[in-house]
């Protein structure tokens, strides 16, 4: 998660932001920050992604299952993006808020995952093209 948070190679700053946000979760919400962090990532993980494949002169969006490592990477990326978009005092506070909202089934990251799953469901008819 630190590497996803990091901007311009400032790893120490990213580590500080993550540790502060976990402290905020513990103090403000009285929850175990490690369990909350893991639960937030698990709830945000997508199980499919859309790949574009050109078939018979037109481009089709095909749902493809993805590996667990990529699922976790996408989840962390979405969580940090939604924390950056929220206007809080500090990045640590916004990350703590995003993680807490995600555990409760709300927030931008959950919304993004649900939109992706709706798109996969809509294009389920094209899964037989997966071998391309």
C-alpha positions in Angstrom: 0.0 0.0 0.0 2.9 2.3 0.7 4.1 2.1 -2.9 0.7 2.9 -4.2 0.4 5.9 -2.0 3.9 7.1 -2.9 4.3 10.1 -5.2 7.6 11.2 -6.7 9.6 8.5 -4.8 8.8 9.9 -1.4 8.4 6.6 0.4 9.0 7.9 4.0 6.2 10.4 3.5 3.9 7.6 2.2 4.7 5.4 5.2 3.9 8.3 7.5 0.6 8.9 5.9 -0.4 5.2 6.1 0.6 5.0 9.8 -1.2 8.2 10.7 -4.3 7.0 9.0 -4.2 3.7 10.8 -3.8 5.7 14.1 -6.8 7.9 13.2 -8.9 4.7 12.6 -7.9 3.4 16.0 -8.6 6.6 17.9 -11.6 8.0 16.0 -13.5 4.9 15.2 -12.3 2.6 18.0 -11.7 -0.3 15.5 -8.7 -2.5 14.9 -6.9 -0.8 12.0 -5.3 -4.0 10.7 -8.6 -5.8 10.4 -10.4 -2.8 9.0 -7.7 -2.3 6.4 -7.8 -5.9 5.2 -11.6 -5.9 5.2 -11.6 -2.7 3.1 -9.3 -4.2 0.5 -11.3 -7.5 0.4 -14.5 -5.6 -0.2 -13.0 -3.5 -3.0 -11.3 -6.4 -4.9 -12.9 -6.9 -8.4 -13.1 -10.4 -9.6 -13.3 -9.6 -13.4 -11.9 -7.0 -15.7 -12.9 -5.9 -19.2 -10.6 -6.5 -22.1 -11.1 -5.1 -25.6 -10.7 -7.6 -28.4 -11.1 -6.9 -32.1 -13.4 -9.5 -33.7 -14.8 -9.3 -37.3 -13.9 -5.6 -37.7 -15.4 -4.4 -34.4 -14.1 -4.1 -30.9 -15.8 -6.2 -28.2 -15.5 -5.7 -24.5 -14.9 -9.2 -23.0 -15.1 -10.0 -19.3 -12.0 -11.9 -18.1 -11.2 -13.2 -14.6 -8.1 -11.7 -13.0 -5.5 -13.0 -10.7 -5.6 -12.3 -6.9 -2.5 -10.1 -7.0 -4.0 -7.8 -9.6 -7.3 -7.7 -7.7 -5.5 -6.5 -4.6 -3.5 -4.0 -6.7 -6.6 -2.5 -8.2 -8.3 -2.3 -4.9 -5.4 -0.4 -3.3 -5.3 1.9 -6.4 -9.0 2.7 -6.2 -8.8 3.3 -2.4 -5.9 5.8 -2.8 -7.6 7.5 -5.8 -10.8 8.1 -3.8 -8.8 9.3 -0.8 -6.9 11.8 -3.1 -10.2 13.1 -4.5 -11.8 13.7 -1.1 -11.2 17.2 0.3 -10.1 16.6 3.9 -7.5 18.4 5.9 -4.8 15.8 5.3 -4.2 12.7 3.2 -4.1 10.6 6.4 -7.5 11.8 7.5 -9.0 11.2 4.0 -7.5 7.8 3.7 -8.8 6.8 7.2 -12.3 8.1 6.2 -12.2 6.2 2.9 -11.1 2.9 4.6 -13.9 3.2 7.1 -16.5 4.0 4.5 -15.4 1.0 2.4 -15.8 -1.3 5.4 -19.3 -0.1 5.7 -20.0 -0.8 2.1 -20.1 2.8 0.9 -17.6 5.1 -0.8 -16.1 5.7 -4.3 -14.0 2.5 -4.4 -17.0 0.2 -3.7 -19.0 2.2 -6.3 -16.3 1.7 -8.9 -16.1 -2.0 -8.2 -19.9 -2.3 -8.5 -19.9 -0.4 -11.8 -17.2 -2.8 -13.2 -19.3 -5.8 -12.1 -22.4 -4.4 -13.8 -20.5 -3.9 -17.0 -19.2 -7.5 -16.7 -22.7 -8.7 -16.2 -24.0 -6.8 -19.2 -21.3 -8.2 -21.5 -21.5 -11.8 -20.1 -22.8 -13.0 -23.5 -19.3 -12.4 -25.0 -17.4 -14.6 -22.6 -17.0 -17.3 -25.2 -14.4 -15.0 -26.9 -12.1 -15.4 -23.9 -9.7 -17.6 -25.7 -8.5 -14.7 -28.0 
